[in-house]
Amino acid sequence: MTTVAEMDFKKTTGKKNWRKQSFLILGAPKIGKSELFAQDSSIFLDIEGGLNLLDVVKFPKDRPFLDWDELEQTVDSLVAMRHKGTFPSQIDTIVIDTATRLVNLATAKVLELLNNKFPNKNWEALEEVTIGGDKGNPGWAMRTNLVDNLLNKIKQLNCAMVVIGHIDNKKSKNEMGVEVEKQTISIGGNLGKAFCNNSDHILHFMSKVNAEGIITRTVRTLGTATLEAGSRGLVVPDRWELVNPKSRKAEDLAEAAKANYDKLKSFFAE
């Protein structure tokens, strides 16, 4: 405990330690969100599948996770390695691919727990859960707690945490009553808000494709009319234009991804 005699009022210097950052990467499918982090210093938790074309360290090795228990056991094993001092020192980034599938696994786990507790119910969706009364459906809170606990375990690895998410186009009415289409994270409710609120940096990948099939990508990091996207402390600049690959060849895609990854990490150089 700090005593009065030990207290001083000198300013502390803010530090930008890569390993302490958390990112939510949002954008349409197939625009290079996962490829950006396909580097030697990353581990992917393959929850959705679709990483077969990337040369990365991932768990499981040959398929996505089958259920929540397998995912949690893998994370527990990684944390145990960290505590034992056997976790690879070169690994500084953990990638969760994707948020949507992560929530699906958590939903299935909650339904399993509730159906085991109430075997005569056999609920197939959280919306069907009829317990809780005026206190509301407990399934939603159980799901949020599962995800929060898993993310807190991953933070124990002392690595940057990256969650890959998808964007949905949804229709809603603005304050004038006019129906508009807006982009938002595909996970709704409190859990979707939690992903956004608990991330230090929310990077929205916006893309265009030219006649040669090359994607031009711009990262938005400030609040926009379509999506709340930000970088805490404005560390990642708004409208950051990513390097485009010279072609669709694997080596050119990898070269561009490495350049963009190195640039992103440079924003956090102390």
N, C-alpha and C positions, 0 to 999 in steps of 0.2 A: 504493500500500500504506500502511495506517495504521501510523504509528510508535508506540512506547510513549509518547512525550511527548504525542502527539495523543489518546491514549485517555482517555475519561472514563466515568463510571458513572451519568450522568443517564438517567432514564427517557425513552423515546420515546413519543410519543402515537399511539395506534392511529387509522388513518384508514379511512374507509369510502367508497372511491372506486367509484362505480357502474361505470365502464369496466373495472375490474379484477375484476369478479365473474363467476362462472360458475354457471349455474342448470340443474338438471334438473327439468322440470315434468312430473309424472306424473298420470294420471287417465284416466277412461273417455273414449271418443270423444264429440265433440259437446257438451262442457260449457264451451267458451269458453277453452280453454288457448291456442290460437293468437290468438284475438281480443284477449286481454289485451295482447299485444305488437304489435298492428296499429296502430302509431303512426307519426307523421312521422319519428321519430328511429331507426326500425328498418329493417333490410334482412332479408328472408326468403330463405333458400336452400330453394327449393321442391323437396323430394326425393320427397315422397309424392303431391303433388297435393292438390286439395281446397281451394285458397286462392282460387278464382275469385270467391267472394262477398266477399272482403276487399279494401278499398281500400288496398293496400300497395305498397311498392317490393319487387320480388322478381325473382330470377333462377332459371331463365329466365322470360321475360315471359309466355308463353302456354301453357306445359306444364311438367311436372316434368322433372328431369334424366333423360336417357336412360341414362347409364352413369357409372361412376366417373371416367373420364377427363374427361368434360365438367364434372363437379362440381369436380374438382381444378383444371382449367384456369381455371374461373371464380374460385375462391378465389385462385389464383396471380395472376390479373389484379387482384383487389382488393388483395392485398398489394403488388403492384408500384405501384399507385396510392398506397398509403400511403407507400411509400418515396420516391416522386416528389413527395409533398406535394399530390397532386390528389384524394385521397380526401375526400369531402364531410365537412366539419367537424361538421355537425349530426347525422350518424349516430353513435350511441353504443351501438347494440345490434344484434347479429347473431343471427338465429333460425334454427335448424336444425330443419326440420319434415319428417320425424320421424326419431327414432333407429332405429326398426325398419327403415324403408326405407333409411336410411344403411347399416346393417349388411348389408342385402340387396345393395346395390350393391358394397360391399366384398367380400362373399362371391363374387359373380360375377367380380370382378376377380382375386381369388386363384385361382379355378378356371381363368380364362383364362391366367394366368401359369404355373400348374402343367401345364396341358394343352399349352401351347406348349413347355415344357421336356421333357415326356414325351408326345410326340404319339401314342404307341400306347395310351395309357390312356383318354382321353376320359371323365374323371370328370364327373359331373353334380351332385355334392353333396360338401361337405367331408368328410362322414362316410365317403365311399367312398375317400378318398385312402389308399393302401396303403404309401407310403414313410415312412421315419422309424424303422421297427423299434422297438427298445425305448426309443428317445428320444421316441416319440410322433409323432402326426400334425403336421407342420410347418404345415399350412394354417391352424390356429387362431391360431398366433402371427403368421403373415403377415397375417391379417385384423386382429388387434388392432393390429399395427404400422401398417397402412394408416390405420386410424381415428385412432390417436394422432397420427400425423404430420399428418393433416388438421386435427385440432383445434388442434395447436400452431401451424399456419400461421394459423388463424383468430384465435388469441390475439395474433398480431403486428399485428392491425388496431387494437389498443388500444380495443376495444369490449367491453361486457358480452356474454357468450356464453350463449345460451339454447338448450337441447336439449329439444324436445318429445317425450315418450315416452308409450307406452300401458301400461295396467295389465292383467295377465292374472290370472284366477282359476285357481289350481292346487291340486290336492289332494295332501296329504302327511300323514305320521303324526307326531304330537307325541311328547314323551318318554314318554307313557303308552301309546303304541301305538295311540292313537285317531286315525282318519283325520279330518282337518280341511281346510277350504278356506281358502286364504290368498291375499292379493293380493300380486303382485310385479311387477317390471319385466318386460316381455315378452321381453327379451333375456337369455338365460341364460349360464352359464359365466363365464369370466374377463372377457370383454368387458362383460357386464352389470355386474359388480362394478366394473370400471374406470370406467364412466359414473358410478356412484354415488360412488366414492372420489375422483374427480377434480373433482367438483362442489362448489363452496363452499356451495350452497344446494339442497336437494332439497325441492321443494314438492309435496305430495300433495293434489290437488284432490278433495275428497269432495263429492258432490252429492245433492240430492233435488229432485224435481219436484212442484210443487203442482197443484191441480185446474185452474188457469188455464194450466198449461204453463210457468210461470216456474221457473227453476232456482235453488235456494238452494245456494250453494257455500261450503264451509269449507276453509281451507288448513291442513293438518297439517304441522308442521315439527319434531316431536319423534318419537323412536322409538315405534312403536305395536305392537300385537300382530300386525298384518297386514303392516306394511311399515316398513323402516328409512327414516325421513324426518327430515331435520334441516336446520337453518340454522346454519352455522358462526358461533360467537359469539352464537347466539340473536338474530341481527339481525332476522330476520323472525319476528314473534311466532307462537307456536303457537295454533291455532284462530282464525286471522284470518278473519273473515267478510267475504266480498266483497260489494260493492254489487250489488244485483240490478237488472236493467233494468226500467223501468216497463212495458214491453210487448215483444213480439217484433219491433216495427218496427225497421228498420235504424238510424234515428237514435237510438232509445232504447238499443239494444244498444251502439252506438258510444260513447254518453255514459257508460254504466256501465263499459265497458272502459277509457275514458280516466280515469275517477275511480279505478279500481282500479290502473291503471298508475302514476298519479301518487302514489298512496298507497305502492305498493311502492318506488318510487324515493325517497320521503321517508324510508324507513328507512335510507337510505345517505347522507343529507345530512350533510355535514361541519360 
